[in-house]
Amino acid sequence: MQWGADSYLVKPFNLEQIVILVERLLSDHFLILFKEKERLDAEQRMMLASITSLITALEARDSYTRGHSEAVAALVTEMGIQMNAADEEIESLGMAGRLHDIGKIGVPDNILLKPDLLSDDEFAVFKRHPTIGASILGVISSIRPILPVILHHHEQFDGKGYPDGLKGDKIALWARMTAVADTYHALVSDRPYRRGKSPEKAMEVIEEVCGTQLCPECVAVFRGLPRKLLESHV
Ligand SMILES: [Fe+2]
């Protein structure tokens, strides 16, 4: 953007002329800002359309991921509300929940859709999905705040998770929050190789792994979520 001397006053000038000039300069400035906002809005709409296409492609392959991503988004959004997060943060948390498993798009069908437990080798491939997701979305600048969730939602509080083995608060708060919602919904979901647990049983497991796998602060927030919300995602 260039600012030039496109408005000037010829001496002698009076107060009225100054007011008119300032108004003109301000209106030019606001017009530029308005156009810039329109450009950013258009960019944001395009980005959302691209992401929606990616999600649709993944969900068409794996119906479990659809319900799962929606549930994690709803749970983690409510956690943000309970923590009095700002509206923008709550919106980002919802998007992070929706996108956290987008990297599964790069996991082969024979592993992603396998109706049995994965072998060690297959699990090693499956474990790449956070890194794949972060590299897919890393090029979009407005997505940057939620990248730590995509990359670190499988880290464990005790450092035994993946991909980086991060420990405690070295794991971004939003990623720790998503891990609790992710774990809860995985526990209550039916999978081909096991039945889903009841909300009570799932909460018992969450309490068992609080402080080892999951962040105690985030589990405390999760514990306070409305019972109806937890039941609605079973
Ligand atoms: Fe995941």
py3Dmol code that shows the C-alpha trace and the ligand (Angstrom):
import py3Dmol

protein = """\
ATOM      1  CA  MET A   1       0.000   0.000   0.000  1.00  0.00           C
ATOM      2  CA  GLN A   2       1.359   3.452  -0.906  1.00  0.00           C
ATOM      3  CA  TRP A   3       0.462   6.697   0.760  1.00  0.00           C
ATOM      4  CA  GLY A   4       1.048   9.724  -1.448  1.00  0.00           C
ATOM      5  CA  ALA A   5       0.367  13.454  -1.328  1.00  0.00           C
ATOM      6  CA  ASP A   6      -2.936  13.181  -3.172  1.00  0.00           C
ATOM      7  CA  SER A   7      -4.577  15.792  -0.920  1.00  0.00           C
ATOM      8  CA  TYR A   8      -3.060  19.129  -0.056  1.00  0.00           C
ATOM      9  CA  LEU A   9      -3.998  22.601   1.141  1.00  0.00           C
ATOM     10  CA  VAL A  10      -3.036  25.886  -0.391  1.00  0.00           C
ATOM     11  CA  LYS A  11      -2.094  28.542   2.186  1.00  0.00           C
ATOM     12  CA  PRO A  12      -3.795  30.472   3.679  1.00  0.00           C
ATOM     13  CA  PHE A  13      -6.350  27.855   4.837  1.00  0.00           C
ATOM     14  CA  ASN A  14      -9.107  27.879   7.412  1.00  0.00           C
ATOM     15  CA  LEU A  15     -10.452  25.358   9.912  1.00  0.00           C
ATOM     16  CA  GLU A  16     -13.353  24.345   7.662  1.00  0.00           C
ATOM     17  CA  GLN A  17     -10.932  23.369   4.887  1.00  0.00           C
ATOM     18  CA  ILE A  18      -8.894  21.294   7.327  1.00  0.00           C
ATOM     19  CA  VAL A  19     -12.024  19.459   8.502  1.00  0.00           C
ATOM     20  CA  ILE A  20     -13.060  18.727   4.894  1.00  0.00           C
ATOM     21  CA  LEU A  21      -9.559  17.485   4.067  1.00  0.00           C
ATOM     22  CA  VAL A  22      -9.342  15.232   7.146  1.00  0.00           C
ATOM     23  CA  GLU A  23     -12.799  13.797   6.353  1.00  0.00           C
ATOM     24  CA  ARG A  24     -11.668  13.071   2.796  1.00  0.00           C
ATOM     25  CA  LEU A  25      -8.446  11.399   3.919  1.00  0.00           C
ATOM     26  CA  LEU A  26     -10.328   9.297   6.472  1.00  0.00           C
ATOM     27  CA  SER A  27     -12.972   8.210   3.969  1.00  0.00           C
ATOM     28  CA  ASP A  28     -10.195   7.171   1.523  1.00  0.00           C
ATOM     29  CA  HIS A  29      -8.512   5.261   4.339  1.00  0.00           C
ATOM     30  CA  PHE A  30     -11.741   3.503   5.343  1.00  0.00           C
ATOM     31  CA  LEU A  31     -12.438   2.607   1.723  1.00  0.00           C
ATOM     32  CA  ILE A  32      -9.022   0.895   1.522  1.00  0.00           C
ATOM     33  CA  LEU A  33      -9.656  -0.937   4.805  1.00  0.00           C
ATOM     34  CA  PHE A  34     -13.122  -1.972   3.623  1.00  0.00           C
ATOM     35  CA  LYS A  35     -11.712  -3.359   0.353  1.00  0.00           C
ATOM     36  CA  GLU A  36      -8.994  -5.215   2.277  1.00  0.00           C
ATOM     37  CA  LYS A  37     -11.620  -6.740   4.578  1.00  0.00           C
ATOM     38  CA  GLU A  38     -13.678  -7.831   1.552  1.00  0.00           C
ATOM     39  CA  ARG A  39     -10.565  -9.485   0.081  1.00  0.00           C
ATOM     40  CA  LEU A  40      -9.815 -11.309   3.345  1.00  0.00           C
ATOM     41  CA  ASP A  41     -13.458 -12.420   3.654  1.00  0.00           C
ATOM     42  CA  ALA A  42     -13.354 -13.832   0.114  1.00  0.00           C
ATOM     43  CA  GLU A  43     -10.087 -15.640   0.922  1.00  0.00           C
ATOM     44  CA  GLN A  44     -11.648 -17.050   4.117  1.00  0.00           C
ATOM     45  CA  ARG A  45     -14.720 -18.295   2.179  1.00  0.00           C
ATOM     46  CA  MET A  46     -12.472 -19.998  -0.399  1.00  0.00           C
ATOM     47  CA  MET A  47     -10.420 -21.595   2.348  1.00  0.00           C
ATOM     48  CA  LEU A  48     -13.523 -22.908   4.112  1.00  0.00           C
ATOM     49  CA  ALA A  49     -14.850 -24.300   0.812  1.00  0.00           C
ATOM     50  CA  SER A  50     -11.538 -26.136   0.219  1.00  0.00           C
ATOM     51  CA  ILE A  51     -11.516 -27.558   3.741  1.00  0.00           C
ATOM     52  CA  THR A  52     -15.150 -28.624   3.436  1.00  0.00           C
ATOM     53  CA  SER A  53     -14.231 -30.526   0.246  1.00  0.00           C
ATOM     54  CA  LEU A  54     -11.384 -32.269   2.066  1.00  0.00           C
ATOM     55  CA  ILE A  55     -13.644 -33.246   4.962  1.00  0.00           C
ATOM     56  CA  THR A  56     -16.328 -34.486   2.580  1.00  0.00           C
ATOM     57  CA  ALA A  57     -13.738 -36.626   0.774  1.00  0.00           C
ATOM     58  CA  LEU A  58     -12.569 -38.165   4.062  1.00  0.00           C
ATOM     59  CA  GLU A  59     -16.097 -38.735   5.380  1.00  0.00           C
ATOM     60  CA  ALA A  60     -17.158 -40.405   2.140  1.00  0.00           C
ATOM     61  CA  ARG A  61     -14.462 -43.024   2.820  1.00  0.00           C
ATOM     62  CA  ASP A  62     -14.875 -43.422   6.556  1.00  0.00           C
ATOM     63  CA  SER A  63     -18.329 -42.889   8.042  1.00  0.00           C
ATOM     64  CA  TYR A  64     -16.969 -43.290  11.606  1.00  0.00           C
ATOM     65  CA  THR A  65     -14.847 -40.148  11.186  1.00  0.00           C
ATOM     66  CA  ARG A  66     -17.900 -38.050  10.287  1.00  0.00           C
ATOM     67  CA  GLY A  67     -19.829 -38.674  13.483  1.00  0.00           C
ATOM     68  CA  HIS A  68     -16.595 -38.658  15.455  1.00  0.00           C
ATOM     69  CA  SER A  69     -15.344 -35.266  14.222  1.00  0.00           C
ATOM     70  CA  GLU A  70     -18.745 -33.653  14.789  1.00  0.00           C
ATOM     71  CA  ALA A  71     -18.938 -35.060  18.325  1.00  0.00           C
ATOM     72  CA  VAL A  72     -15.394 -33.987  19.228  1.00  0.00           C
ATOM     73  CA  ALA A  73     -16.131 -30.501  17.831  1.00  0.00           C
ATOM     74  CA  ALA A  74     -19.308 -30.214  19.961  1.00  0.00           C
ATOM     75  CA  LEU A  75     -17.598 -31.488  23.133  1.00  0.00           C
ATOM     76  CA  VAL A  76     -14.486 -29.360  22.821  1.00  0.00           C
ATOM     77  CA  THR A  77     -16.585 -26.280  21.978  1.00  0.00           C
ATOM     78  CA  GLU A  78     -18.537 -26.768  25.212  1.00  0.00           C
ATOM     79  CA  MET A  79     -15.253 -27.190  27.114  1.00  0.00           C
ATOM     80  CA  GLY A  80     -14.154 -23.811  25.719  1.00  0.00           C
ATOM     81  CA  ILE A  81     -17.444 -22.245  26.846  1.00  0.00           C
ATOM     82  CA  GLN A  82     -17.020 -23.695  30.350  1.00  0.00           C
ATOM     83  CA  MET A  83     -13.494 -22.230  30.451  1.00  0.00           C
ATOM     84  CA  ASN A  84     -14.866 -18.775  29.520  1.00  0.00           C
ATOM     85  CA  ALA A  85     -12.769 -18.683  26.347  1.00  0.00           C
ATOM     86  CA  ALA A  86     -13.293 -15.763  23.951  1.00  0.00           C
ATOM     87  CA  ASP A  87     -15.829 -16.254  21.117  1.00  0.00           C
ATOM     88  CA  GLU A  88     -13.048 -16.417  18.498  1.00  0.00           C
ATOM     89  CA  GLU A  89     -11.217 -19.112  20.488  1.00  0.00           C
ATOM     90  CA  ILE A  90     -14.411 -21.143  20.870  1.00  0.00           C
ATOM     91  CA  GLU A  91     -14.963 -20.933  17.114  1.00  0.00           C
ATOM     92  CA  SER A  92     -11.378 -22.073  16.460  1.00  0.00           C
ATOM     93  CA  LEU A  93     -11.756 -24.935  18.947  1.00  0.00           C
ATOM     94  CA  GLY A  94     -14.850 -26.144  17.074  1.00  0.00           C
ATOM     95  CA  MET A  95     -12.970 -26.042  13.789  1.00  0.00           C
ATOM     96  CA  ALA A  96     -10.025 -27.868  15.383  1.00  0.00           C
ATOM     97  CA  GLY A  97     -12.368 -30.596  16.603  1.00  0.00           C
ATOM     98  CA  ARG A  98     -13.906 -30.901  13.166  1.00  0.00           C
ATOM     99  CA  LEU A  99     -10.494 -31.107  11.455  1.00  0.00           C
ATOM    100  CA  HIS A 100      -8.348 -32.959  13.991  1.00  0.00           C
ATOM    101  CA  ASP A 101      -8.374 -36.249  12.047  1.00  0.00           C
ATOM    102  CA  ILE A 102      -8.179 -34.763   8.520  1.00  0.00           C
ATOM    103  CA  GLY A 103      -4.795 -36.481   8.064  1.00  0.00           C
ATOM    104  CA  LYS A 104      -6.622 -39.829   7.936  1.00  0.00           C
ATOM    105  CA  ILE A 105      -7.205 -38.901   4.297  1.00  0.00           C
ATOM    106  CA  GLY A 106      -3.604 -40.060   3.769  1.00  0.00           C
ATOM    107  CA  VAL A 107      -4.053 -43.425   5.540  1.00  0.00           C
ATOM    108  CA  PRO A 108      -4.641 -46.356   3.128  1.00  0.00           C
ATOM    109  CA  ASP A 109      -8.119 -47.987   3.075  1.00  0.00           C
ATOM    110  CA  ASN A 110      -6.827 -51.395   4.226  1.00  0.00           C
ATOM    111  CA  ILE A 111      -5.695 -49.756   7.470  1.00  0.00           C
ATOM    112  CA  LEU A 112      -8.249 -46.951   7.954  1.00  0.00           C
ATOM    113  CA  LEU A 113     -11.232 -49.228   7.281  1.00  0.00           C
ATOM    114  CA  LYS A 114      -9.862 -52.470   8.769  1.00  0.00           C
ATOM    115  CA  PRO A 115     -12.634 -54.094  10.827  1.00  0.00           C
ATOM    116  CA  ASP A 116     -10.127 -55.691  13.260  1.00  0.00           C
ATOM    117  CA  LEU A 117      -7.455 -54.337  15.582  1.00  0.00           C
ATOM    118  CA  LEU A 118      -4.402 -53.032  13.730  1.00  0.00           C
ATOM    119  CA  SER A 119      -1.077 -54.875  13.724  1.00  0.00           C
ATOM    120  CA  ASP A 120       1.990 -52.990  14.999  1.00  0.00           C
ATOM    121  CA  ASP A 121       3.085 -52.181  11.435  1.00  0.00           C
ATOM    122  CA  GLU A 122      -0.393 -50.985  10.473  1.00  0.00           C
ATOM    123  CA  PHE A 123      -0.620 -48.901  13.636  1.00  0.00           C
ATOM    124  CA  ALA A 124       2.724 -47.284  12.761  1.00  0.00           C
ATOM    125  CA  VAL A 125       1.174 -46.125   9.468  1.00  0.00           C
ATOM    126  CA  PHE A 126      -2.054 -44.981  11.186  1.00  0.00           C
ATOM    127  CA  LYS A 127       0.042 -42.927  13.631  1.00  0.00           C
ATOM    128  CA  ARG A 128       1.184 -40.718  10.770  1.00  0.00           C
ATOM    129  CA  HIS A 129      -2.250 -39.075  10.438  1.00  0.00           C
ATOM    130  CA  PRO A 130      -1.515 -36.074  12.737  1.00  0.00           C
ATOM    131  CA  THR A 131       1.633 -35.218  10.754  1.00  0.00           C
ATOM    132  CA  ILE A 132      -0.167 -35.700   7.429  1.00  0.00           C
ATOM    133  CA  GLY A 133      -3.032 -33.458   8.629  1.00  0.00           C
ATOM    134  CA  ALA A 134      -0.650 -30.722   9.761  1.00  0.00           C
ATOM    135  CA  SER A 135       1.191 -30.769   6.435  1.00  0.00           C
ATOM    136  CA  ILE A 136      -2.093 -30.577   4.473  1.00  0.00           C
ATOM    137  CA  LEU A 137      -3.407 -27.625   6.479  1.00  0.00           C
ATOM    138  CA  GLY A 138      -0.065 -25.969   7.287  1.00  0.00           C
ATOM    139  CA  VAL A 139      -0.110 -23.992   4.035  1.00  0.00           C
ATOM    140  CA  ILE A 140      -3.287 -22.122   5.025  1.00  0.00           C
ATOM    141  CA  SER A 141      -2.260 -19.137   7.151  1.00  0.00           C
ATOM    142  CA  SER A 142      -5.629 -18.644   8.883  1.00  0.00           C
ATOM    143  CA  ILE A 143      -5.569 -22.289  10.051  1.00  0.00           C
ATOM    144  CA  ARG A 144      -2.250 -21.839  11.855  1.00  0.00           C
ATOM    145  CA  PRO A 145      -3.736 -21.339  15.365  1.00  0.00           C
ATOM    146  CA  ILE A 146      -5.314 -24.821  15.246  1.00  0.00           C
ATOM    147  CA  LEU A 147      -2.332 -26.668  13.765  1.00  0.00           C
ATOM    148  CA  PRO A 148      -1.078 -27.744  17.240  1.00  0.00           C
ATOM    149  CA  VAL A 149      -4.410 -29.566  17.710  1.00  0.00           C
ATOM    150  CA  ILE A 150      -4.084 -31.378  14.380  1.00  0.00           C
ATOM    151  CA  LEU A 151      -0.463 -32.314  15.118  1.00  0.00           C
ATOM    152  CA  HIS A 152      -0.641 -33.088  18.842  1.00  0.00           C
ATOM    153  CA  HIS A 153      -4.098 -34.510  19.623  1.00  0.00           C
ATOM    154  CA  HIS A 154      -2.505 -37.956  20.241  1.00  0.00           C
ATOM    155  CA  GLU A 155       0.228 -36.722  22.585  1.00  0.00           C
ATOM    156  CA  GLN A 156      -0.151 -38.014  26.153  1.00  0.00           C
ATOM    157  CA  PHE A 157       0.245 -35.969  29.333  1.00  0.00           C
ATOM    158  CA  ASP A 158       2.985 -38.375  30.513  1.00  0.00           C
ATOM    159  CA  GLY A 159       4.936 -38.015  27.272  1.00  0.00           C
ATOM    160  CA  LYS A 160       4.066 -41.460  25.893  1.00  0.00           C
ATOM    161  CA  GLY A 161       1.951 -40.255  22.983  1.00  0.00           C
ATOM    162  CA  TYR A 162       2.755 -39.448  19.360  1.00  0.00           C
ATOM    163  CA  PRO A 163       4.082 -38.003  17.079  1.00  0.00           C
ATOM    164  CA  ASP A 164       6.544 -36.038  19.257  1.00  0.00           C
ATOM    165  CA  GLY A 165       6.240 -37.568  22.741  1.00  0.00           C
ATOM    166  CA  LEU A 166       5.509 -34.119  24.215  1.00  0.00           C
ATOM    167  CA  LYS A 167       4.792 -33.989  27.936  1.00  0.00           C
ATOM    168  CA  GLY A 168       2.469 -31.931  30.213  1.00  0.00           C
ATOM    169  CA  ASP A 169       2.008 -28.317  29.272  1.00  0.00           C
ATOM    170  CA  LYS A 170       4.500 -28.669  26.415  1.00  0.00           C
ATOM    171  CA  ILE A 171       1.379 -29.987  24.648  1.00  0.00           C
ATOM    172  CA  ALA A 172      -0.812 -27.045  23.548  1.00  0.00           C
ATOM    173  CA  LEU A 173      -3.877 -26.602  25.789  1.00  0.00           C
ATOM    174  CA  TRP A 174      -6.318 -26.965  22.869  1.00  0.00           C
ATOM    175  CA  ALA A 175      -4.627 -30.256  21.892  1.00  0.00           C
ATOM    176  CA  ARG A 176      -4.929 -31.542  25.498  1.00  0.00           C
ATOM    177  CA  MET A 177      -8.602 -30.534  25.545  1.00  0.00           C
ATOM    178  CA  THR A 178      -9.237 -32.234  22.203  1.00  0.00           C
ATOM    179  CA  ALA A 179      -7.503 -35.384  23.480  1.00  0.00           C
ATOM    180  CA  VAL A 180     -10.077 -35.700  26.299  1.00  0.00           C
ATOM    181  CA  ALA A 181     -13.068 -35.204  23.967  1.00  0.00           C
ATOM    182  CA  ASP A 182     -11.465 -37.541  21.395  1.00  0.00           C
ATOM    183  CA  THR A 183     -10.848 -40.274  23.991  1.00  0.00           C
ATOM    184  CA  TYR A 184     -14.385 -39.999  25.420  1.00  0.00           C
ATOM    185  CA  HIS A 185     -16.054 -40.265  22.026  1.00  0.00           C
ATOM    186  CA  ALA A 186     -13.805 -43.165  20.935  1.00  0.00           C
ATOM    187  CA  LEU A 187     -14.793 -45.025  24.145  1.00  0.00           C
ATOM    188  CA  VAL A 188     -18.561 -44.586  23.712  1.00  0.00           C
ATOM    189  CA  SER A 189     -18.512 -45.429  19.982  1.00  0.00           C
ATOM    190  CA  ASP A 190     -19.310 -48.871  18.588  1.00  0.00           C
ATOM    191  CA  ARG A 191     -16.469 -50.221  16.477  1.00  0.00           C
ATOM    192  CA  PRO A 192     -16.557 -53.412  14.394  1.00  0.00           C
ATOM    193  CA  TYR A 193     -14.287 -55.131  16.956  1.00  0.00           C
ATOM    194  CA  ARG A 194     -16.034 -53.934  20.181  1.00  0.00           C
ATOM    195  CA  ARG A 195     -19.207 -52.342  21.566  1.00  0.00           C
ATOM    196  CA  GLY A 196     -19.111 -48.751  22.777  1.00  0.00           C
ATOM    197  CA  LYS A 197     -19.137 -48.121  26.543  1.00  0.00           C
ATOM    198  CA  SER A 198     -21.878 -46.282  28.415  1.00  0.00           C
ATOM    199  CA  PRO A 199     -21.134 -42.628  29.360  1.00  0.00           C
ATOM    200  CA  GLU A 200     -20.565 -43.744  32.990  1.00  0.00           C
ATOM    201  CA  LYS A 201     -18.072 -46.476  32.012  1.00  0.00           C
ATOM    202  CA  ALA A 202     -16.337 -44.115  29.584  1.00  0.00           C
ATOM    203  CA  MET A 203     -15.991 -41.509  32.360  1.00  0.00           C
ATOM    204  CA  GLU A 204     -14.500 -44.204  34.642  1.00  0.00           C
ATOM    205  CA  VAL A 205     -11.828 -44.910  32.008  1.00  0.00           C
ATOM    206  CA  ILE A 206     -11.190 -41.164  31.581  1.00  0.00           C
ATOM    207  CA  GLU A 207     -10.651 -40.879  35.366  1.00  0.00           C
ATOM    208  CA  GLU A 208      -8.291 -43.903  35.299  1.00  0.00           C
ATOM    209  CA  VAL A 209      -6.050 -42.279  32.674  1.00  0.00           C
ATOM    210  CA  CYS A 210      -6.298 -38.744  34.130  1.00  0.00           C
ATOM    211  CA  GLY A 211      -2.746 -37.551  34.837  1.00  0.00           C
ATOM    212  CA  THR A 212      -1.093 -40.253  32.714  1.00  0.00           C
ATOM    213  CA  GLN A 213      -2.714 -40.147  29.284  1.00  0.00           C
ATOM    214  CA  LEU A 214      -4.914 -37.086  29.797  1.00  0.00           C
ATOM    215  CA  CYS A 215      -4.364 -33.617  31.276  1.00  0.00           C
ATOM    216  CA  PRO A 216      -5.962 -33.365  34.765  1.00  0.00           C
ATOM    217  CA  GLU A 217      -7.038 -29.726  34.227  1.00  0.00           C
ATOM    218  CA  CYS A 218      -8.831 -30.658  31.001  1.00  0.00           C
ATOM    219  CA  VAL A 219     -10.436 -33.743  32.577  1.00  0.00           C
ATOM    220  CA  ALA A 220     -11.738 -31.467  35.357  1.00  0.00           C
ATOM    221  CA  VAL A 221     -13.412 -29.257  32.749  1.00  0.00           C
ATOM    222  CA  PHE A 222     -14.779 -32.302  30.907  1.00  0.00           C
ATOM    223  CA  ARG A 223     -16.225 -33.682  34.157  1.00  0.00           C
ATOM    224  CA  GLY A 224     -18.307 -30.505  34.453  1.00  0.00           C
ATOM    225  CA  LEU A 225     -19.912 -30.792  30.997  1.00  0.00           C
ATOM    226  CA  PRO A 226     -23.699 -31.129  30.926  1.00  0.00           C
ATOM    227  CA  ARG A 227     -24.703 -34.776  31.236  1.00  0.00           C
ATOM    228  CA  LYS A 228     -27.176 -34.360  28.343  1.00  0.00           C
ATOM    229  CA  LEU A 229     -24.365 -33.267  26.017  1.00  0.00           C
ATOM    230  CA  LEU A 230     -22.284 -36.357  26.917  1.00  0.00           C
ATOM    231  CA  GLU A 231     -25.283 -38.654  26.351  1.00  0.00           C
ATOM    232  CA  SER A 232     -26.186 -37.015  23.041  1.00  0.00           C
ATOM    233  CA  HIS A 233     -22.884 -38.162  21.526  1.00  0.00           C
ATOM    234  CA  VAL A 234     -23.203 -41.838  22.421  1.00  0.00           C
TER     235      VAL A 234
END
"""
ligand_1 = """\
1
LIG
Fe -6.652 -38.841 15.561
"""
view = py3Dmol.view(width=600, height=400)
view.addModel(protein, "pdb")
view.setStyle({"model": 0}, {"cartoon": {"style": "trace"}})
view.addModel(ligand_1, "xyz")
view.setStyle({"model": 1}, {"stick": {}})
view.zoomTo()
view.show()
